[in-house]
Amino acid sequence: MPDPTLSPAPTPAPSMPARSMSAPSKSAGEVLAGHVEAHVAAARQVAALVPAVEAVADLLIETFTRGGTLYTLGNGGSAADAQHLTGELVGHYKRDRRPLPAVTLTTDATVMTCIANDYSYDDVFARQVQALARPGDVVAAFTTSGNSPNVVAALRAARSNGAVTVLFGGGDGGAAARHADRLLLSPSPETPRIQEIHTLMLHMISEKVDAWAAA
């Protein structure tokens, strides 16, 4: 029997975890400054893409001259970029000039939800392209991954209908690149940078097309 007069042995204190030797986390200011640095680095690389951007502007000028239409599309933030380009063309960029025929395929909620409900969300753009795009038209898709099934299907359908296809993408363009006649790929793998460069590219295109339409 244990001696009742003896105090129980003290319970050993739990060992403390070793202090992490990892670098301290960045402050919010440092994180935001990193965004600026990454943006500037990506924007500097766009200089090498100016010929490709200008070629797409020339393609649109030729399309509008022949009476063709531009159709744009994308998901999420890329849908906003697609609408942005259409707005610059139907409205105007800097100059008072005639409106140009451009349509964004994300803006008709009834058509979008009808196709998604009766068929599949993968078909929401392709079915519209099949109905609307013709030889002499241009279909421009915005995508950061290049692998959205509905974007890939839309470009495939556009080519089948005889339209010229343009891809605003990033990296290697993903699966969508295989169905694009013209590639405008942001020089960054990061989604925010890709979208920022897409905006720069569409403004550059709008500048040349705007000047042509106002002449």
ABEGO torsion letter per residue (X at the ends): XBBAABBBBBBBBBBBBBBBABBBBBBAAAAAAAAAAAAAAAAAAAAAAAAAAAAAAAAAAAAAAAGBBBBBBEBEAAAAAAAAAAAAAABBAABBBBBBBBBBAAABAAAAAAAAAABBAAAAAAAAAAAABBBGBBBBBBBAAGABAAAAAAAAAAAAAGBBBBBBBBEAGEAAAAABABBBBBBBABAAAAAAAAAAAAAAAAAAAAAAAAX
